[in-house]
Amino acid sequence: MISMRGINFASAPRIVPGALRPPGRPGTDRCQIGTARKWVRRPMARVPALDRHQCAPANPSANMRPNRVEPAMNRETSSLTGAPTLMAVVFTDVVGYSARMQQDESDTIRLVQLDFEEMRRCCAKHGGRCLNTMGDGMMLAFTSAADAVAFALEVQDLFAHRDPQANGHPSLQHRIGVHLGDVFRLESGQLAGDGVNVAARLETAAPPGGICISQAVHDIVKGKLALGATFAGERTFKNIATPVRVWHVHVVGRAKLARRLQSHFSAQRRKLVAAGAAAMVAASSLAWWQWRSARSSPDRTLAVLPFTNLSDDKDAAYFADGVHEDLLTQLAMLRDLKVVSRTSVLEYRGRTRSMRQIASELGVAALVEGSVRRAGNIIRVTAQLIDARADRHLWARRYDRELKDIFAVQSELAADIAGALQVSLSGQERERLARMPTRSAEAYDLYLRHQALLAAAWGLRPVSGHPERLDLLQRAVSIDPSFALAWARLGAEHARAYSNGIDWSEARRELAHYAVGRALALAPTEPLVKLEEGYVAFRVFHDHERATRAYKAVLAIAPNNADALYGLAFVERDRGHGAETVKLLDRAIAFDSRNALVLWALARTYAEYRQYEKGQAYRRRLVELRPGDPVLESGYALVEYWRTGRWDAYEQWLARQPEGAERRLTGVRWMETRRAALEGDFATALRLLEQDSADFDPSRSVSGRIEKLSMLAVASKAAGDLAKAHRLAKQLLAEVEPRSAELPDRSSLWLEKALMYAVLGDRDAAFAAHRRALAIAERTPERDEKEYVRRSALDLHALLGDKDAAIADFARQVRLPGFWVHEQKTNLALASLFSDPRFQAIVDDPASNAPLPLEMHIDGQLPK
């Protein structure tokens, strides 16, 4: 019953121009009755907006400097404020990072991220704190020098024992430097002191895969840790007043490394004698990190921060938000700019951090900030462009115009920013910037109000606010029938209503088709229209080819557009192409590293292929970005259960939640239902399913009502209350029957009928309905839909008591992506199998939960 199979990219949070916004249902992830229930039609779980930053992001391309204090430091390192504190400081660095990035940027970034996650784990294990990440390096702090060196030894030993040719490239090697010294925070927020400066220098003196420590650290750890040490003499570092006695250390037993250390030391001594100590370093500690940041950051990278509403009418905030989003979208469509998505910049609304820190966190070179004031028909837009690295203004301007000239203001603003960044605009780009989407200020105002409601639906179900959003767009196109962008979004609203179960009628499909058709007739090459065309083609008509063409048309104009990359990833996922899905998402995250939806999609994709460690690394990054979010934290705990078959992570998380969390949070209620099913307490599972949590009302859509009845019927059968199970099954059949007659080509309705007939024990009717569903699925281009219908046969066999057939199908499905064997132990549709030793043997077999290659299609086939 409670199977996470159900979330797929086809019904994941939809994307809209300028933003990635999830309308998915609240909850940990979506639950289900049955092995393959709603495997295609399930919305992604909510990924809430990121409104504050907890700790340094796992972003190897971010321009972070070690002397910048992350917000987490305000709590965790309050001891650094004021008087100096003695701390062991650790710096790390990837060997040959720049060359690796030139060879394979996406793969290098992914490997660095994974290594960072491993370092974070080891750091926490040894009682340290990750203070910052900067490109390919990390800055960490420990209260004990022994803990710092133990961390360094464990990390280097761990990395030394992995496959040296992983992914067809040499594995990453890291240098590590450790020093014990005074550290304090300046009023500017910078970390300074001997501990920082010397540790940064020592890291540059370490060989690949090695560790370099100071004499102060060596004096403490000798005799306390099992390590080998080689004295490397005194080294003179630039801007360090006195020579530093340097030691190379390694894990005892690493003879090969010890020889390499000795060789490295001899070579370094020869170089020092020949060229002098000054030639061994690039600059001071701060300057060195600034150089690193400049080296790792791409040119012409930009983030447009949310504009401030300065209007007397605070209800006019939607207008300032609209100006911000439209400007961001226009800039994102310029080929030579890389613009961070709206998703990533929203957390900086009402910012208290410095511009340099924000740019470092986002991994950009420049920032745009501004304000909007509206008084009647007069507007004032003020904007400034900031070179965040140099902390200086590149350009600033104020625009005072009438409301009817808002588009001219936005076009001028985008062109001025591009010019200040020395971006050469093509003729097509200039034409696109100058284009007026509508000549009606009233229609545009309605469009912006719709945009604000859509933004407010972030993290909510897509049905939330749908009637109001639809009305605003219908009024906009009535006022100006030539408003192409409004037509395109109107088509997307109809698509959302259809694909998320608000209205499955053919009329709704036609409305979506008509609205997007009108938009394309008016603006056939407009990128924002092409984005919505791709969305409608995919979500409503499952037309992979048309959706692909639409998204690729956007990428031809703006290769870094996260919306198009995300949408195209959905299409590839629906085709069963896991490797291509990850490749596209990696392109998006390589620049837009704090994009919550892309991080979530990567985590979800790796989990589907049971590559849990990679997926959980992305989930941890999400939790870091939004600490305390119950959806993200419980989702992490759920995947830990899939991975291990244990509830440890969930129980630790639940212990921190207030009493009665299951009444407030759907995710908690579903998790508790899973646990009850696993323990054979079917009565408690049924009771929990009968409840509705405060954050989710299933009655608000047709699909929600049908789904709840289906879950209750199966749970009642598992609990042994056949009378109730039969009553609920008949009730559901009575609701589904006319809908399946009205929508004869909707396979999910026929599957609901098949399951309910199985609950009633009507074998012939159950498999007749299943055959009908399969015949429908075979006519669609969706690989997922076909496979999910095939997989549902397992539930039917189990519900009907056909144990031999069910066990055989269960053994087949454990070899497929999207199948989590521990999850099936909580699937109430399989309750009749729980006591069967054959079922338990499959569950206990490690191969049943082993990782699968991303190249494997969803039906288990590998490309020839």
Helices and strands as residue ranges (DSSP letters): G 4-6, G 9-11, E 15-16, E 19-20, H 73-76, G 78-80, E 85-94, H 97-103, H 105-125, E 129-134, E 137-142, H 145-160, G 166-168, E 174-185, E 191-192, H 194-205, E 211-214, H 215-221, E 227-235, E 244-251, H 255-275, G 277-280, H 285-296, E 301-304, E 308-309, G 314-316, H 317-332, E 338-339, H 342-345, G 346-348, H 355-362, E 366-375, E 378-387, E 392-402, G 403-405, H 406-420, H 427-434, H 441-456, H 466-479, H 484-499, H 506-522, H 527-539, H 544-557, H 562-574, H 578-591, H 596-608, H 612-625, H 630-644, H 648-654, H 661-664, H 666-678, H 682-690, G 698-700, H 702-718, H 722-742, H 747-760, H 763-778, H 783-799, H 803-813, H 821-824, G 828-833, H 837-844, G 846-849
